[in-house]
């Protein structure tokens, strides 16, 4: 990345469940699979910074 250039934005995935799974993609080149609970409409993966955002109309409250 050239000096002064900003990094590319993280990949963003629109999901229909308040629980998202991320493994970084790339098969064996990814990271351990983590399950992320979305409570504030979106969450970033702590390993790869992929962003998971709830689809419009989907509740962040877990189903019973």
N, CA and C of each residue as an Amber inpcrd file, in Angstrom:
protein
   192
   0.8490000  -1.1650000   0.0000000   0.0000000   0.0000000   0.0000000
   0.9020000   1.2390000   0.0000000   0.6940000   2.1620000  -0.9230000
   1.5240000   3.3790000  -0.9700000   1.3210000   4.2430000   0.2680000
   2.3360000   5.0300000   0.5850000   2.2320000   5.9340000   1.7360000
   1.0350000   6.8590000   1.5620000   0.2960000   7.0470000   2.6440000
  -0.8560000   7.9400000   2.6210000  -2.1300000   7.3000000   2.1080000
  -2.0520000   6.1040000   1.5310000  -3.2540000   5.4450000   1.0320000
  -3.9660000   4.7570000   2.1870000  -5.2790000   4.8100000   2.1680000
  -6.0290000   4.1530000   3.2350000  -6.2510000   2.6840000   2.8610000
  -6.3640000   1.8200000   3.8640000  -6.5850000   0.4040000   3.5790000
  -7.9550000   0.1850000   2.9570000  -8.1370000  -0.8870000   2.2210000
  -9.4560000  -1.1470000   1.6330000 -10.4660000  -1.4290000   2.7410000
 -11.7380000  -1.1060000   2.5030000 -12.7420000  -1.3790000   3.5340000
 -12.9030000  -2.8870000   3.7180000 -13.3230000  -3.3160000   4.9120000
 -13.5090000  -4.7520000   5.1400000 -14.6790000  -5.2810000   4.3130000
 -14.6390000  -6.5870000   4.0180000 -15.7620000  -7.2150000   3.3390000
 -16.9850000  -7.0920000   4.2350000 -18.1440000  -6.8510000   3.6430000
 -19.3800000  -6.7400000   4.4000000 -20.3500000  -7.8040000   3.9130000
 -20.9220000  -8.5330000   4.8800000 -21.8900000  -9.5750000   4.5900000
 -23.2120000  -9.2100000   5.2450000 -24.3040000  -9.2790000   4.4810000
 -25.6410000  -9.0540000   5.0180000 -26.1800000 -10.4250000   5.4170000
 -26.5690000 -10.5730000   6.6880000 -27.0160000 -11.8680000   7.1960000
 -28.4500000 -11.7760000   7.7070000 -29.1360000 -12.9110000   7.7700000
 -30.5330000 -12.9610000   8.2050000 -30.6900000 -13.6200000   9.5650000
 -29.6040000 -13.7570000  10.2980000 -29.6350000 -14.3690000  11.6280000
 -28.7620000 -13.5400000  12.5600000 -29.1450000 -13.4150000  13.8440000
 -28.3210000 -12.6450000  14.7800000 -27.0440000 -13.3700000  15.2030000
 -26.8210000 -14.5840000  14.6900000 -25.5740000 -15.3080000  14.9270000
 -24.9110000 -15.5210000  13.5730000 -23.6810000 -15.0670000  13.4310000
 -22.9410000 -15.2360000  12.1830000 -21.6830000 -16.0470000  12.4620000
 -21.3020000 -16.8930000  11.5140000 -20.0750000 -17.6810000  11.6430000
 -19.0490000 -17.1360000  10.6570000 -17.7990000 -17.0370000  11.0970000
 -16.7310000 -16.5550000  10.2330000 -15.5120000 -17.4530000  10.3900000
 -14.9310000 -17.8320000   9.2490000 -13.6920000 -18.6180000   9.2730000
 -12.6020000 -17.9430000   8.4440000 -12.8460000 -16.6990000   8.0610000
 -11.8720000 -15.9420000   7.3050000 -11.8270000 -16.2510000   5.8300000
 -12.5480000 -17.2720000   5.3960000 -12.5160000 -17.6640000   3.9910000
 -11.1690000 -18.2700000   3.6290000 -11.0310000 -18.7230000   2.4400000
  -9.7460000 -19.2480000   1.9860000  -9.4070000 -20.6320000   2.5110000
 -10.3760000 -21.3760000   3.0400000 -10.1170000 -22.7330000   3.5150000
  -9.0560000 -22.7680000   4.6040000  -7.9980000 -23.5430000   4.3770000
  -6.9420000 -23.6950000   5.3810000  -6.1660000 -22.4020000   5.6210000
  -6.3090000 -21.4270000   4.7440000  -5.6020000 -20.1580000   4.9060000
  -6.4040000 -19.1410000   5.7220000  -7.5840000 -19.5300000   6.1730000
  -8.4250000 -18.6340000   6.9640000  -7.9970000 -18.6160000   8.4230000
  -8.9730000 -18.5740000   9.3200000  -8.7070000 -18.5930000  10.7600000
  -9.6920000 -19.5460000  11.4120000  -9.5460000 -19.8280000  12.7100000
 -10.5140000 -20.7080000  13.3740000 -11.9250000 -20.1490000  13.2430000
 -12.9160000 -21.0220000  13.0650000 -14.3000000 -20.5740000  12.9430000
 -14.7570000 -19.9870000  14.2760000 -15.3270000 -18.8030000  14.1880000
 -15.8900000 -18.1460000  15.3640000 -17.3590000 -17.8330000  15.0850000
 -18.1650000 -17.8520000  16.1250000 -19.5720000 -17.5110000  16.0210000
 -19.7590000 -16.1630000  16.6960000 -20.3240000 -15.2260000  15.9690000
 -20.4500000 -13.8470000  16.4250000 -21.9190000 -13.5140000  16.6760000
 -22.2340000 -13.0240000  17.8580000 -23.6080000 -12.6300000  18.1880000
 -23.7800000 -11.1540000  17.8480000 -24.7260000 -10.8690000  16.9750000
 -24.9780000  -9.4950000  16.5270000 -26.0320000  -8.8860000  17.4400000
 -25.6540000  -7.8720000  18.2070000 -26.6010000  -7.2190000  19.1150000
 -26.8690000  -5.7670000  18.7300000 -26.0010000  -5.1530000  17.9760000
 -26.1750000  -3.7430000  17.6040000 -26.2020000  -3.5840000  16.0820000
 -26.9330000  -4.4600000  15.3970000 -27.1330000  -4.4440000  13.9400000
 -25.9250000  -4.8800000  13.1350000 -24.6960000  -4.7800000  13.6810000
 -23.5240000  -5.2610000  12.9580000 -22.3950000  -5.5830000  13.9170000
 -21.4750000  -6.4230000  13.4460000 -20.3160000  -6.8010000  14.2520000
 -19.1610000  -7.1260000  13.3140000 -17.9520000  -6.8290000  13.7610000
 -16.7520000  -7.1390000  12.9780000 -16.0690000  -8.3670000  13.5720000
 -15.5570000  -9.2280000  12.7100000 -14.8200000 -10.4010000  13.1650000
 -13.5110000  -9.9370000  13.7990000 -13.1970000 -10.4430000  14.9990000
 -11.9530000 -10.0160000  15.6620000 -10.6900000 -10.5470000  14.9740000
 -10.8110000 -11.5720000  14.1380000  -9.6450000 -12.1120000  13.4420000
  -9.3600000 -11.3880000  12.1210000 -10.3910000 -11.2290000  11.2910000
 -10.1460000 -10.7420000   9.9200000 -10.8490000  -9.4310000   9.5820000
 -11.6170000  -8.8870000  10.4970000 -12.3210000  -7.6080000  10.3390000
 -13.4790000  -7.6400000   9.3520000 -13.8620000  -8.8360000   8.8650000
 -15.0650000  -8.8980000   8.0270000 -16.2250000  -8.3500000   8.8470000
 -17.1250000  -7.6210000   8.1720000 -18.2450000  -6.9890000   8.8450000
 -19.5170000  -7.7740000   8.5370000 -20.2660000  -8.1260000   9.5720000
 -21.5320000  -8.8340000   9.4250000 -22.6330000  -7.8900000   9.8760000
 -23.5870000  -7.6360000   8.9670000 -24.6630000  -6.6740000   9.2270000
 -26.0050000  -7.3830000   9.0530000 -26.9250000  -7.1640000   9.9980000
 -28.2340000  -7.7720000   9.9040000 -29.0300000  -7.1600000   8.7550000
 -29.7460000  -8.0020000   8.0280000 -30.6130000  -7.5460000   6.9440000
 -31.7380000  -6.7050000   7.5340000 -32.2840000  -5.8090000   6.7380000
 -33.4120000  -4.9820000   7.1660000 -34.5690000  -5.8780000   7.5780000
 -35.2120000  -5.5290000   8.6870000 -36.3720000  -6.2680000   9.1480000
 -36.0540000  -7.4900000  10.0060000 -34.7770000  -7.8150000  10.1850000
 -34.3930000  -8.9630000  11.0100000 -34.0870000  -8.4600000  12.4130000
 -34.6600000  -9.1200000  13.4010000 -34.4690000  -8.7290000  14.7920000
 -33.1280000  -9.2290000  15.3140000 -32.4520000  -8.4190000  16.1120000
 -31.1890000  -8.8240000  16.7160000 -31.4230000  -9.6980000  17.9460000
 -32.6750000  -9.7890000  18.4090000 -32.9800000 -10.6210000  19.5770000
 -32.9640000 -12.0830000  19.1710000 -32.2940000 -12.9340000  19.9430000
 -32.2850000 -14.3580000  19.6080000 -33.6820000 -14.9800000  19.7420000
 -33.9860000 -15.9260000  18.8910000 -35.2700000 -16.6260000  18.9540000
 -35.2840000 -17.5880000  20.1330000 -36.4510000 -17.8240000  20.6790000
 -36.5600000 -18.7610000  21.8210000 -36.9460000 -20.1200000  21.3420000
